[in-house]
């Protein structure tokens, strides 16, 4: 039988300058994701549902979408921050 020696590289050799992501960068991406998803939910989905007559048309001057946008944004950002805090708590070294 042939004996083949396969040399493998560890992660430290492959990525010697890899560092942890900065907290501000992660928070910026979480905020951007929450803004994007809340906009899509409040305006795009609501507009499609109104166009297909699933939701009734609202009266001029009584558009509920800005309030939906703010509520969705707060809920999504809060949920993502809560999940990240729990993950940080569970991954800490004791």
Secondary structure, 3 states (H helix, E strand, C coil): CCCCCCCCCCHHHHCCCCCCCCHHHHHHHHHHHHHHHHHHHHHHHHHHHHHCCCCCCCCCCCCCHHHHHHHHHHHHHHHHHHHHHHHHHHHCCC
